[in-house]
Amino acid sequence: MARTPKQKELQGTRLLKEYASWVYCEGCGKTVAYLCYVTYDLFEFAYTCQCGAHGRVFIQFEHDAAGKSSQPLQVVKNRLCCPNDGKPLLTIVEKNVKDYRFRVVCNTCHTAFEGQSLRDESVSVEEC
């Protein structure tokens, strides 16, 4: 059974599917990320594309309150995976973004993970 997002906001961005799959910049049409379908309860992603356009994705399903992780996501075959259960959550196409910030909540362990590019901290999830 397909899940239905409780809240979904896209700014300067489009998704290939309703709430996952490839994430595209509306400014240039390039892929900026890949979001896995069934492994997250909340996804927030703000970025500046190489073309200069800014984008934001916010998708939230019903979920329990999440505890913030002090562990980083594990990288497995270019995917950022939950260190608690190993499930893939997202992939960021680094060559197509100048900078980014994200927050994702794993739907299995209900842990929140945050990350940002090391190149530029000018993009804030809260400001987009």
C-alpha positions in Angstrom: 0.0 0.0 0.0 1.4 3.4 -1.0 1.9 6.0 1.7 0.5 9.4 1.5 2.6 12.4 2.7 1.1 14.4 5.6 2.9 17.5 4.2 4.7 18.1 1.0 6.4 21.3 -0.2 8.6 21.8 -3.2 10.3 25.1 -4.1 12.4 25.3 -7.3 12.4 21.6 -7.4 10.5 18.7 -8.9 10.4 15.0 -8.1 10.2 12.2 -10.7 7.7 10.3 -8.5 5.1 11.6 -5.9 7.3 11.5 -2.9 10.7 10.0 -3.9 13.0 9.0 -6.7 15.1 11.5 -8.5 15.1 15.2 -7.3 15.6 17.8 -10.1 16.5 21.5 -10.1 13.7 23.4 -11.9 16.3 26.0 -13.0 18.4 23.7 -15.2 16.7 20.3 -15.0 19.7 18.5 -13.6 19.5 15.8 -10.9 20.5 17.1 -7.5 19.6 14.1 -5.3 17.9 10.7 -5.1 15.5 10.0 -2.3 14.6 6.4 -1.4 10.9 5.5 -1.3 10.1 3.7 1.8 12.9 4.3 4.3 12.1 7.8 5.6 9.4 9.5 7.6 10.6 13.1 7.1 12.9 14.6 4.5 14.0 18.2 4.3 16.6 19.3 1.7 17.7 22.8 0.8 20.3 23.4 -1.8 21.9 25.8 -4.3 22.3 24.2 -7.7 25.4 24.7 -9.8 23.2 26.8 -12.1 22.6 29.2 -9.2 19.0 28.3 -8.6 17.8 27.6 -5.0 15.6 24.7 -4.2 13.9 23.1 -1.2 12.1 19.8 -0.6 10.0 19.1 2.5 8.1 15.8 2.8 6.6 14.5 6.0 4.7 11.4 6.8 3.2 10.5 10.1 6.0 9.7 12.5 7.1 9.4 16.1 9.2 12.1 17.6 12.7 11.6 16.4 15.8 11.6 18.5 18.8 13.3 16.8 21.7 11.1 16.0 25.3 12.0 16.9 26.4 9.4 14.3 26.9 10.3 10.7 25.0 8.5 8.0 27.1 5.6 6.5 28.1 5.8 2.8 27.4 2.6 0.9 27.8 2.7 -2.9 27.2 6.5 -3.0 24.0 6.2 -0.9 23.7 7.7 2.6 22.4 4.9 4.8 21.1 4.7 8.4 23.9 3.5 10.7 21.4 1.7 12.9 19.7 -0.6 10.3 21.8 0.0 7.1 18.8 1.1 5.0 19.6 3.6 2.2 18.0 7.0 2.7 19.3 9.4 0.1 22.0 10.2 -2.4 23.2 13.7 -3.1 24.7 14.4 -6.6 27.6 16.5 -5.3 28.8 17.6 -8.7 25.4 19.3 -9.4 25.1 21.3 -6.2 27.1 24.1 -4.8 25.9 23.6 -1.3 23.1 21.9 0.7 21.6 21.1 4.0 19.4 18.1 4.8 17.5 16.5 7.6 16.1 13.0 7.3 14.3 10.7 9.7 14.6 6.9 9.3 11.2 5.3 9.5 12.6 2.1 11.2 14.6 3.5 14.1 13.0 7.0 14.1 16.4 8.7 14.3 16.9 12.1 12.7 20.1 12.7 10.8 21.4 16.1 9.6 24.1 17.0 7.1 25.4 19.8 5.0 28.0 20.4 2.4 31.5 21.4 3.6 31.9 23.8 0.7 29.5 26.5 1.7 27.2 26.8 4.7 25.1 29.6 3.2 22.1 27.4 2.6 19.9 26.9 5.6 17.0 24.5 5.8 15.1 26.9 8.0 15.6 29.9 5.7 14.3 28.3 2.5 
